[in-house]
Amino acid sequence: MTTFFKVLAIVFGILFLVSAGLQFNDPDPLVWIIIWGLAGIIAIAVAFNRISYTIPLVAGILALVGFFYTYPEKFEGFEIGAGDMNNIEEGREAFGLLIIAIVMLLLAFRGWMVKRSKV
């Protein structure tokens, strides 16, 4: 794994773990602590070549499905007080899942390319 992707995976792994720690005031904290925590653990494991590229691939696909499932019917932004709080909360959760999906799929693609070049 090149230095760029290793640093990228570590940085996002740390950011995901910090995000897990910030979920204590969420209406459903346990679900989001698990989601962000697993994303952080997977990213750090990828950085140190401890798991196959299929794990971040599956995590990325699940996060992308979660994005479409969680996306509110009427997106009203992220700012509190700018609209219905439920829509804002769902929008934040959906885009958090989209960030996880993008990072996981990028790491999976990189792992697939590395594996493919060795064959």
BAZA-140140 format. One record per atom (N, C-alpha, C): residue number from 1; residue in one letter; atom name; x, y, z. Coordinates in steps of 0.1 Angstrom, whole numbers, plus 5000, padded with zeros to 4 digits. Layout:
N
[NUM; "a"; "CA"; [X; Y; Z]],
...
This chain:
119
[1; "m"; "N"; [5009; 4988; 5000]],
[1; "m"; "CA"; [5000; 5000; 5000]],
[1; "m"; "C"; [5009; 5012; 5000]],
[2; "t"; "N"; [5006; 5021; 4991]],
[2; "t"; "CA"; [5014; 5033; 4990]],
[2; "t"; "C"; [5012; 5042; 5003]],
[3; "t"; "N"; [5022; 5051; 5005]],
[3; "t"; "CA"; [5021; 5059; 5017]],
[3; "t"; "C"; [5009; 5068; 5017]],
[4; "f"; "N"; [5005; 5073; 5005]],
[4; "f"; "CA"; [4993; 5081; 5005]],
[4; "f"; "C"; [4980; 5074; 5010]],
[5; "f"; "N"; [4978; 5062; 5005]],
[5; "f"; "CA"; [4966; 5054; 5009]],
[5; "f"; "C"; [4967; 5050; 5023]],
[6; "k"; "N"; [4979; 5047; 5028]],
[6; "k"; "CA"; [4981; 5043; 5042]],
[6; "k"; "C"; [4977; 5055; 5051]],
[7; "v"; "N"; [4982; 5066; 5048]],
[7; "v"; "CA"; [4979; 5078; 5056]],
[7; "v"; "C"; [4964; 5081; 5055]],
[8; "l"; "N"; [4959; 5080; 5043]],
[8; "l"; "CA"; [4944; 5083; 5041]],
[8; "l"; "C"; [4936; 5074; 5049]],
[9; "a"; "N"; [4939; 5061; 5049]],
[9; "a"; "CA"; [4932; 5051; 5057]],
[9; "a"; "C"; [4933; 5054; 5072]],
[10; "i"; "N"; [4945; 5057; 5077]],
[10; "i"; "CA"; [4947; 5060; 5091]],
[10; "i"; "C"; [4940; 5073; 5095]],
[11; "v"; "N"; [4941; 5083; 5087]],
[11; "v"; "CA"; [4934; 5096; 5090]],
[11; "v"; "C"; [4919; 5094; 5091]],
[12; "f"; "N"; [4913; 5087; 5081]],
[12; "f"; "CA"; [4899; 5085; 5081]],
[12; "f"; "C"; [4895; 5075; 5092]],
[13; "g"; "N"; [4903; 5065; 5095]],
[13; "g"; "CA"; [4901; 5056; 5106]],
[13; "g"; "C"; [4900; 5064; 5119]],
[14; "i"; "N"; [4909; 5073; 5122]],
[14; "i"; "CA"; [4909; 5081; 5134]],
[14; "i"; "C"; [4896; 5090; 5134]],
[15; "l"; "N"; [4893; 5096; 5122]],
[15; "l"; "CA"; [4881; 5105; 5122]],
[15; "l"; "C"; [4869; 5097; 5124]],
[16; "f"; "N"; [4868; 5085; 5119]],
[16; "f"; "CA"; [4856; 5077; 5121]],
[16; "f"; "C"; [4855; 5073; 5136]],
[17; "l"; "N"; [4866; 5070; 5142]],
[17; "l"; "CA"; [4866; 5066; 5157]],
[17; "l"; "C"; [4862; 5078; 5165]],
[18; "v"; "N"; [4867; 5090; 5162]],
[18; "v"; "CA"; [4863; 5102; 5169]],
[18; "v"; "C"; [4848; 5104; 5167]],
[19; "s"; "N"; [4843; 5102; 5155]],
[19; "s"; "CA"; [4828; 5104; 5152]],
[19; "s"; "C"; [4820; 5094; 5160]],
[20; "a"; "N"; [4825; 5082; 5162]],
[20; "a"; "CA"; [4819; 5072; 5171]],
[20; "a"; "C"; [4818; 5078; 5185]],
[21; "g"; "N"; [4828; 5084; 5190]],
[21; "g"; "CA"; [4828; 5089; 5203]],
[21; "g"; "C"; [4819; 5101; 5205]],
[22; "l"; "N"; [4816; 5108; 5194]],
[22; "l"; "CA"; [4807; 5120; 5195]],
[22; "l"; "C"; [4792; 5117; 5194]],
[23; "q"; "N"; [4789; 5104; 5193]],
[23; "q"; "CA"; [4775; 5100; 5191]],
[23; "q"; "C"; [4767; 5099; 5204]],
[24; "f"; "N"; [4773; 5102; 5215]],
[24; "f"; "CA"; [4766; 5100; 5228]],
[24; "f"; "C"; [4754; 5109; 5229]],
[25; "n"; "N"; [4752; 5120; 5222]],
[25; "n"; "CA"; [4740; 5128; 5223]],
[25; "n"; "C"; [4731; 5126; 5212]],
[26; "d"; "N"; [4733; 5116; 5204]],
[26; "d"; "CA"; [4724; 5112; 5193]],
[26; "d"; "C"; [4711; 5106; 5198]],
[27; "p"; "N"; [4700; 5107; 5191]],
[27; "p"; "CA"; [4688; 5100; 5196]],
[27; "p"; "C"; [4689; 5085; 5196]],
[28; "d"; "N"; [4697; 5079; 5188]],
[28; "d"; "CA"; [4700; 5065; 5188]],
[28; "d"; "C"; [4715; 5062; 5188]],
[29; "p"; "N"; [4722; 5065; 5199]],
[29; "p"; "CA"; [4736; 5065; 5199]],
[29; "p"; "C"; [4743; 5052; 5197]],
[30; "l"; "N"; [4737; 5041; 5202]],
[30; "l"; "CA"; [4744; 5028; 5201]],
[30; "l"; "C"; [4746; 5024; 5186]],
[31; "v"; "N"; [4735; 5026; 5178]],
[31; "v"; "CA"; [4736; 5022; 5164]],
[31; "v"; "C"; [4747; 5030; 5157]],
[32; "w"; "N"; [4748; 5043; 5159]],
[32; "w"; "CA"; [4758; 5051; 5152]],
[32; "w"; "C"; [4772; 5049; 5158]],
[33; "i"; "N"; [4773; 5046; 5171]],
[33; "i"; "CA"; [4786; 5043; 5176]],
[33; "i"; "C"; [4792; 5030; 5170]],
[34; "i"; "N"; [4783; 5020; 5168]],
[34; "i"; "CA"; [4788; 5008; 5162]],
[34; "i"; "C"; [4791; 5011; 5147]],
[35; "i"; "N"; [4783; 5018; 5140]],
[35; "i"; "CA"; [4786; 5021; 5126]],
[35; "i"; "C"; [4799; 5028; 5124]],
[36; "w"; "N"; [4801; 5039; 5131]],
[36; "w"; "CA"; [4813; 5047; 5130]],
[36; "w"; "C"; [4825; 5040; 5135]],
[37; "g"; "N"; [4823; 5032; 5146]],
[37; "g"; "CA"; [4834; 5025; 5152]],
[37; "g"; "C"; [4839; 5014; 5142]],
[38; "l"; "N"; [4830; 5006; 5136]],
[38; "l"; "CA"; [4834; 4996; 5127]],
[38; "l"; "C"; [4841; 5002; 5115]],
[39; "a"; "N"; [4836; 5013; 5110]],
[39; "a"; "CA"; [4842; 5020; 5098]],
[39; "a"; "C"; [4857; 5024; 5102]],
[40; "g"; "N"; [4859; 5029; 5114]],
[40; "g"; "CA"; [4872; 5033; 5119]],
[40; "g"; "C"; [4881; 5021; 5120]],
[41; "i"; "N"; [4876; 5010; 5126]],
[41; "i"; "CA"; [4884; 4998; 5127]],
[41; "i"; "C"; [4888; 4992; 5114]],
[42; "i"; "N"; [4879; 4992; 5104]],
[42; "i"; "CA"; [4881; 4987; 5091]],
[42; "i"; "C"; [4892; 4995; 5084]],
[43; "a"; "N"; [4890; 5008; 5085]],
[43; "a"; "CA"; [4900; 5017; 5078]],
[43; "a"; "C"; [4914; 5015; 5083]],
[44; "i"; "N"; [4915; 5014; 5096]],
[44; "i"; "CA"; [4929; 5012; 5102]],
[44; "i"; "C"; [4934; 4998; 5099]],
[45; "a"; "N"; [4925; 4988; 5099]],
[45; "a"; "CA"; [4930; 4975; 5095]],
[45; "a"; "C"; [4935; 4974; 5081]],
[46; "v"; "N"; [4928; 4982; 5072]],
[46; "v"; "CA"; [4932; 4983; 5058]],
[46; "v"; "C"; [4946; 4989; 5057]],
[47; "a"; "N"; [4948; 5000; 5065]],
[47; "a"; "CA"; [4961; 5007; 5065]],
[47; "a"; "C"; [4973; 4998; 5068]],
[48; "f"; "N"; [4970; 4988; 5077]],
[48; "f"; "CA"; [4981; 4979; 5081]],
[48; "f"; "C"; [4980; 4966; 5075]],
[49; "n"; "N"; [4973; 4965; 5064]],
[49; "n"; "CA"; [4971; 4952; 5056]],
[49; "n"; "C"; [4967; 4940; 5065]],
[50; "r"; "N"; [4957; 4942; 5073]],
[50; "r"; "CA"; [4953; 4932; 5082]],
[50; "r"; "C"; [4940; 4925; 5077]],
[51; "i"; "N"; [4933; 4931; 5067]],
[51; "i"; "CA"; [4921; 4925; 5062]],
[51; "i"; "C"; [4921; 4925; 5047]],
[52; "s"; "N"; [4913; 4917; 5041]],
[52; "s"; "CA"; [4911; 4916; 5026]],
[52; "s"; "C"; [4903; 4929; 5022]],
[53; "y"; "N"; [4905; 4932; 5009]],
[53; "y"; "CA"; [4897; 4943; 5003]],
[53; "y"; "C"; [4882; 4940; 5003]],
[54; "t"; "N"; [4878; 4928; 5004]],
[54; "t"; "CA"; [4864; 4925; 5003]],
[54; "t"; "C"; [4856; 4930; 5016]],
[55; "i"; "N"; [4863; 4932; 5027]],
[55; "i"; "CA"; [4856; 4937; 5039]],
[55; "i"; "C"; [4852; 4952; 5037]],
[56; "p"; "N"; [4862; 4960; 5033]],
[56; "p"; "CA"; [4857; 4974; 5030]],
[56; "p"; "C"; [4848; 4975; 5019]],
[57; "l"; "N"; [4849; 4966; 5009]],
[57; "l"; "CA"; [4839; 4966; 4998]],
[57; "l"; "C"; [4825; 4963; 5003]],
[58; "v"; "N"; [4823; 4953; 5011]],
[58; "v"; "CA"; [4810; 4950; 5017]],
[58; "v"; "C"; [4805; 4962; 5026]],
[59; "a"; "N"; [4815; 4967; 5034]],
[59; "a"; "CA"; [4811; 4978; 5043]],
[59; "a"; "C"; [4807; 4990; 5034]],
[60; "g"; "N"; [4814; 4993; 5024]],
[60; "g"; "CA"; [4810; 5004; 5015]],
[60; "g"; "C"; [4797; 5002; 5008]],
[61; "i"; "N"; [4794; 4990; 5004]],
[61; "i"; "CA"; [4781; 4988; 4997]],
[61; "i"; "C"; [4770; 4989; 5007]],
[62; "l"; "N"; [4772; 4984; 5019]],
[62; "l"; "CA"; [4762; 4985; 5030]],
[62; "l"; "C"; [4759; 5000; 5034]],
[63; "a"; "N"; [4770; 5007; 5035]],
[63; "a"; "CA"; [4769; 5021; 5038]],
[63; "a"; "C"; [4762; 5029; 5027]],
[64; "l"; "N"; [4764; 5025; 5014]],
[64; "l"; "CA"; [4758; 5032; 5003]],
[64; "l"; "C"; [4743; 5029; 5003]],
[65; "v"; "N"; [4739; 5016; 5006]],
[65; "v"; "CA"; [4725; 5012; 5007]],
[65; "v"; "C"; [4719; 5020; 5019]],
[66; "g"; "N"; [4726; 5021; 5030]],
[66; "g"; "CA"; [4721; 5028; 5041]],
[66; "g"; "C"; [4719; 5043; 5038]],
[67; "f"; "N"; [4728; 5049; 5030]],
[67; "f"; "CA"; [4726; 5063; 5025]],
[67; "f"; "C"; [4712; 5064; 5019]],
[68; "f"; "N"; [4710; 5056; 5009]],
[68; "f"; "CA"; [4697; 5057; 5002]],
[68; "f"; "C"; [4685; 5054; 5010]],
[69; "y"; "N"; [4687; 5045; 5020]],
[69; "y"; "CA"; [4676; 5041; 5029]],
[69; "y"; "C"; [4673; 5053; 5039]],
[70; "t"; "N"; [4683; 5059; 5044]],
[70; "t"; "CA"; [4682; 5069; 5054]],
[70; "t"; "C"; [4679; 5083; 5048]],
[71; "y"; "N"; [4682; 5085; 5036]],
[71; "y"; "CA"; [4680; 5099; 5030]],
[71; "y"; "C"; [4666; 5103; 5032]],
[72; "p"; "N"; [4664; 5116; 5037]],
[72; "p"; "CA"; [4650; 5120; 5040]],
[72; "p"; "C"; [4642; 5123; 5027]],
[73; "e"; "N"; [4629; 5123; 5028]],
[73; "e"; "CA"; [4621; 5126; 5017]],
[73; "e"; "C"; [4623; 5140; 5012]],
[74; "k"; "N"; [4625; 5149; 5022]],
[74; "k"; "CA"; [4627; 5163; 5019]],
[74; "k"; "C"; [4640; 5167; 5026]],
[75; "f"; "N"; [4650; 5169; 5018]],
[75; "f"; "CA"; [4663; 5173; 5024]],
[75; "f"; "C"; [4662; 5188; 5027]],
[76; "e"; "N"; [4665; 5191; 5040]],
[76; "e"; "CA"; [4664; 5205; 5044]],
[76; "e"; "C"; [4678; 5211; 5049]],
[77; "g"; "N"; [4689; 5204; 5046]],
[77; "g"; "CA"; [4702; 5209; 5050]],
[77; "g"; "C"; [4706; 5202; 5063]],
[78; "f"; "N"; [4717; 5208; 5069]],
[78; "f"; "CA"; [4723; 5202; 5081]],
[78; "f"; "C"; [4722; 5212; 5093]],
[79; "e"; "N"; [4717; 5224; 5091]],
[79; "e"; "CA"; [4717; 5234; 5101]],
[79; "e"; "C"; [4705; 5232; 5110]],
[80; "i"; "N"; [4707; 5232; 5123]],
[80; "i"; "CA"; [4696; 5231; 5133]],
[80; "i"; "C"; [4689; 5244; 5132]],
[81; "g"; "N"; [4675; 5243; 5132]],
[81; "g"; "CA"; [4667; 5255; 5131]],
[81; "g"; "C"; [4663; 5259; 5117]],
[82; "a"; "N"; [4669; 5252; 5107]],
[82; "a"; "CA"; [4666; 5256; 5093]],
[82; "a"; "C"; [4655; 5248; 5088]],
[83; "g"; "N"; [4649; 5239; 5095]],
[83; "g"; "CA"; [4638; 5230; 5090]],
[83; "g"; "C"; [4634; 5220; 5101]],
[84; "d"; "N"; [4627; 5210; 5097]],
[84; "d"; "CA"; [4622; 5200; 5105]],
[84; "d"; "C"; [4634; 5192; 5111]],
[85; "m"; "N"; [4635; 5191; 5124]],
[85; "m"; "CA"; [4647; 5184; 5130]],
[85; "m"; "C"; [4649; 5170; 5126]],
[86; "n"; "N"; [4638; 5163; 5124]],
[86; "n"; "CA"; [4639; 5149; 5119]],
[86; "n"; "C"; [4645; 5148; 5105]],
[87; "n"; "N"; [4641; 5157; 5096]],
[87; "n"; "CA"; [4647; 5157; 5083]],
[87; "n"; "C"; [4662; 5161; 5084]],
[88; "i"; "N"; [4665; 5170; 5092]],
[88; "i"; "CA"; [4679; 5174; 5093]],
[88; "i"; "C"; [4687; 5163; 5099]],
[89; "e"; "N"; [4682; 5156; 5109]],
[89; "e"; "CA"; [4689; 5145; 5115]],
[89; "e"; "C"; [4691; 5133; 5105]],
[90; "e"; "N"; [4681; 5130; 5097]],
[90; "e"; "CA"; [4682; 5120; 5087]],
[90; "e"; "C"; [4692; 5124; 5076]],
[91; "g"; "N"; [4692; 5136; 5073]],
[91; "g"; "CA"; [4701; 5141; 5063]],
[91; "g"; "C"; [4716; 5140; 5068]],
[92; "r"; "N"; [4718; 5143; 5080]],
[92; "r"; "CA"; [4731; 5142; 5086]],
[92; "r"; "C"; [4736; 5127; 5086]],
[93; "e"; "N"; [4727; 5119; 5091]],
[93; "e"; "CA"; [4730; 5105; 5091]],
[93; "e"; "C"; [4733; 5099; 5077]],
[94; "a"; "N"; [4724; 5103; 5068]],
[94; "a"; "CA"; [4726; 5098; 5054]],
[94; "a"; "C"; [4739; 5102; 5048]],
[95; "f"; "N"; [4743; 5114; 5050]],
[95; "f"; "CA"; [4756; 5119; 5044]],
[95; "f"; "C"; [4768; 5114; 5052]],
[96; "g"; "N"; [4766; 5111; 5065]],
[96; "g"; "CA"; [4777; 5104; 5072]],
[96; "g"; "C"; [4779; 5090; 5066]],
[97; "l"; "N"; [4768; 5083; 5063]],
[97; "l"; "CA"; [4769; 5070; 5056]],
[97; "l"; "C"; [4776; 5071; 5042]],
[98; "l"; "N"; [4773; 5082; 5035]],
[98; "l"; "CA"; [4778; 5084; 5022]],
[98; "l"; "C"; [4794; 5086; 5023]],
[99; "i"; "N"; [4798; 5094; 5033]],
[99; "i"; "CA"; [4812; 5095; 5036]],
[99; "i"; "C"; [4819; 5082; 5038]],
[100; "i"; "N"; [4813; 5074; 5047]],
[100; "i"; "CA"; [4818; 5061; 5050]],
[100; "i"; "C"; [4819; 5052; 5037]],
[101; "a"; "N"; [4808; 5053; 5029]],
[101; "a"; "CA"; [4808; 5045; 5017]],
[101; "a"; "C"; [4819; 5049; 5007]],
[102; "i"; "N"; [4821; 5062; 5005]],
[102; "i"; "CA"; [4831; 5066; 4996]],
[102; "i"; "C"; [4845; 5062; 5001]],
[103; "v"; "N"; [4848; 5064; 5013]],
[103; "v"; "CA"; [4861; 5060; 5018]],
[103; "v"; "C"; [4863; 5045; 5017]],
[104; "m"; "N"; [4853; 5037; 5022]],
[104; "m"; "CA"; [4854; 5022; 5021]],
[104; "m"; "C"; [4855; 5017; 5007]],
[105; "l"; "N"; [4848; 5023; 4998]],
[105; "l"; "CA"; [4848; 5018; 4984]],
[105; "l"; "C"; [4862; 5022; 4978]],
[106; "l"; "N"; [4867; 5034; 4981]],
[106; "l"; "CA"; [4880; 5038; 4976]],
[106; "l"; "C"; [4891; 5029; 4982]],
[107; "l"; "N"; [4891; 5025; 4994]],
[107; "l"; "CA"; [4900; 5016; 5000]],
[107; "l"; "C"; [4899; 5002; 4994]],
[108; "a"; "N"; [4887; 4998; 4992]],
[108; "a"; "CA"; [4885; 4985; 4986]],
[108; "a"; "C"; [4890; 4984; 4971]],
[109; "f"; "N"; [4887; 4995; 4964]],
[109; "f"; "CA"; [4892; 4996; 4950]],
[109; "f"; "C"; [4907; 4995; 4950]],
[110; "r"; "N"; [4914; 5003; 4959]],
[110; "r"; "CA"; [4928; 5003; 4959]],
[110; "r"; "C"; [4933; 4989; 4963]],
[111; "g"; "N"; [4927; 4982; 4972]],
[111; "g"; "CA"; [4931; 4969; 4976]],
[111; "g"; "C"; [4930; 4959; 4964]],
[112; "w"; "N"; [4919; 4960; 4957]],
[112; "w"; "CA"; [4916; 4952; 4945]],
[112; "w"; "C"; [4927; 4954; 4935]],
[113; "m"; "N"; [4930; 4967; 4932]],
[113; "m"; "CA"; [4940; 4970; 4922]],
[113; "m"; "C"; [4954; 4964; 4926]],
[114; "v"; "N"; [4957; 4965; 4939]],
[114; "v"; "CA"; [4970; 4960; 4944]],
[114; "v"; "C"; [4970; 4945; 4942]],
[115; "k"; "N"; [4960; 4938; 4946]],
[115; "k"; "CA"; [4959; 4924; 4945]],
[115; "k"; "C"; [4960; 4919; 4930]],
[116; "r"; "N"; [4953; 4927; 4922]],
[116; "r"; "CA"; [4952; 4924; 4907]],
[116; "r"; "C"; [4966; 4925; 4901]],
[117; "s"; "N"; [4974; 4935; 4905]],
[117; "s"; "CA"; [4987; 4937; 4899]],
[117; "s"; "C"; [4997; 4927; 4904]],
[118; "k"; "N"; [4994; 4920; 4915]],
[118; "k"; "CA"; [5003; 4909; 4919]],
[118; "k"; "C"; [5001; 4896; 4913]],
[119; "v"; "N"; [4989; 4895; 4907]],
[119; "v"; "CA"; [4986; 4882; 4901]],
[119; "v"; "C"; [4992; 4880; 4887]],
